[in-house]
Amino acid sequence: QPSPDQTIGMGIRSYDPEDPYCPYPSSHSLLHIERLCDSIVRSHRDTSQFRLEELQALRWKLFSREEIHAYQSKSVDEMWQLCALRLTEAVQYVVEFAKSIPGFRGLGQNDQITLLKTGSMEVVLVRMSRCFNTENSTVFFDGKFGSTELFKSLGCGDLMVAVFDFAHRMCALRLTEQQMALFSSLVLINPDCPCLEDRGRVHRMRRDLEVCLSHMLRRDNQESLQDKLYQKVSVLRSLCSLHVEKLHWFSQRYPLTVHSVFPPLYKELFTSDLPSVDSL
Ligand SMILES: CC(C)CCC(=O)N[C@H](Cc1ccc(NC(=O)CCc2ccc(Cl)cc2)cc1)C(=O)N1CCC(C)CC1
């Protein structure tokens, strides 16, 4: 007698729930999809770095003129180190999120790292909208909210404008945490990544996540959001390559800083040298 979730909805063949990505014909039981949604939403909540309520409570805690002046008086490499540290922190939470996406751990180590190398920065930029205040264009950084002027000494004003502009546009979509969770998992599970070893398996994961997202948007009566979200992916890619480009510019001018002070995880994810696994 097949167990209930092996026959509900489109699913016609039983599958091993322990290995949700064993190859089976393109059919998913509704229960499988709803379970997948729930587990991704839970993972997002458990790895979101800051709860929305915390960020809401802090959103009018702005830096004073003196504090802003202090940041602007930091040297280029000092400010870069601080931002790289914050970026690495944010990436580490995204790595934990990725590892708890059903099926991700089932991928080969190299494919996990390949997906993280490209996707983790993109998810950081998606999540960043949670700590962005569109009313005064400020972002949570180092305990308070600051505008682009805070980052003047980085010497990459164009990137800052692009990052803040993207945060504005993400906020305009007014995603719920559930929708952000699913969108983040879609950004990470990218079968178009170059040099994937088991592309088929990533494809199957991706297809289920797409079914999850459309299922959720239908439930939220917001199907129009689907196209807007998929359009955001290309902006994310360009924003990430701008980050990497600026990092190369910076590492040429301050090679010692990048090679001695930058957080190890950051060097692996955003530089071309071969990744190691343990620091993940
Ligand atoms: C609270 C949670 C919900 C989410 C927490 C969160 O999103 N933290 C981010 C992480 C972050 C940090 C830095 C950047 N980029 C830059 O600084 C551009 C220059 C650059 C490029 C490359 C390197 Cl190596 C170093 C610096 C992107 C993101 C954060 O701390 N932010 C948001 C973005 C501004 C620019 C800085 C402050």
PDBQT file of the ligand as one rigid body, heavy atoms in Angstrom, charges set to zero:
ROOT
HETATM    1  C1  LIG A 301      21.417  42.713   7.998  1.00  0.00    +0.000 C 
HETATM    2  C2  LIG A 301      21.187  41.543   7.084  1.00  0.00    +0.000 C 
HETATM    3  C3  LIG A 301      19.764  41.458   6.654  1.00  0.00    +0.000 C 
HETATM    4  C4  LIG A 301      22.067  41.632   5.877  1.00  0.00    +0.000 C 
HETATM    5  C5  LIG A 301      23.439  42.158   6.219  1.00  0.00    +0.000 C 
HETATM    6  C6  LIG A 301      24.072  42.738   4.986  1.00  0.00    +0.000 C 
HETATM    7  O1  LIG A 301      23.515  42.747   3.933  1.00  0.00    +0.000 OA
HETATM    8  N1  LIG A 301      25.297  43.223   5.155  1.00  0.00    +0.000 N 
HETATM    9  C7  LIG A 301      25.940  43.884   4.031  1.00  0.00    +0.000 C 
HETATM   10  C8  LIG A 301      27.006  42.979   3.478  1.00  0.00    +0.000 C 
HETATM   11  C9  LIG A 301      27.765  43.723   2.393  1.00  0.00    +0.000 A 
HETATM   12  C10 LIG A 301      28.950  44.374   2.708  1.00  0.00    +0.000 A 
HETATM   13  C11 LIG A 301      29.653  45.047   1.691  1.00  0.00    +0.000 A 
HETATM   14  C12 LIG A 301      29.147  45.063   0.395  1.00  0.00    +0.000 A 
HETATM   15  N2  LIG A 301      29.804  45.706  -0.665  1.00  0.00    +0.000 N 
HETATM   16  C13 LIG A 301      30.712  46.717  -0.518  1.00  0.00    +0.000 C 
HETATM   17  O2  LIG A 301      31.103  47.105   0.536  1.00  0.00    +0.000 OA
HETATM   18  C14 LIG A 301      31.195  47.321  -1.845  1.00  0.00    +0.000 C 
HETATM   19  C15 LIG A 301      32.701  47.536  -1.838  1.00  0.00    +0.000 C 
HETATM   20  C16 LIG A 301      33.417  46.252  -1.638  1.00  0.00    +0.000 A 
HETATM   21  C17 LIG A 301      33.565  45.350  -2.691  1.00  0.00    +0.000 A 
HETATM   22  C18 LIG A 301      34.268  44.171  -2.469  1.00  0.00    +0.000 A 
HETATM   23  C19 LIG A 301      34.798  43.940  -1.200  1.00  0.00    +0.000 A 
HETATM   24 CL1  LIG A 301      35.783  42.542  -0.912  1.00  0.00    +0.000 Cl
HETATM   25  C20 LIG A 301      34.612  44.814  -0.138  1.00  0.00    +0.000 A 
HETATM   26  C21 LIG A 301      33.928  45.987  -0.360  1.00  0.00    +0.000 A 
HETATM   27  C22 LIG A 301      27.963  44.392   0.103  1.00  0.00    +0.000 A 
HETATM   28  C23 LIG A 301      27.257  43.734   1.106  1.00  0.00    +0.000 A 
HETATM   29  C24 LIG A 301      26.528  45.139   4.563  1.00  0.00    +0.000 C 
HETATM   30  O3  LIG A 301      27.255  45.101   5.541  1.00  0.00    +0.000 OA
HETATM   31  N3  LIG A 301      26.248  46.282   3.926  1.00  0.00    +0.000 N 
HETATM   32  C25 LIG A 301      25.315  46.459   2.813  1.00  0.00    +0.000 C 
HETATM   33  C26 LIG A 301      26.024  47.049   1.608  1.00  0.00    +0.000 C 
HETATM   34  C27 LIG A 301      26.807  48.292   1.972  1.00  0.00    +0.000 C 
HETATM   35  C28 LIG A 301      27.593  48.778   0.786  1.00  0.00    +0.000 C 
HETATM   36  C29 LIG A 301      27.748  47.999   3.134  1.00  0.00    +0.000 C 
HETATM   37  C30 LIG A 301      26.945  47.506   4.315  1.00  0.00    +0.000 C 
ENDROOT
TORSDOF 0
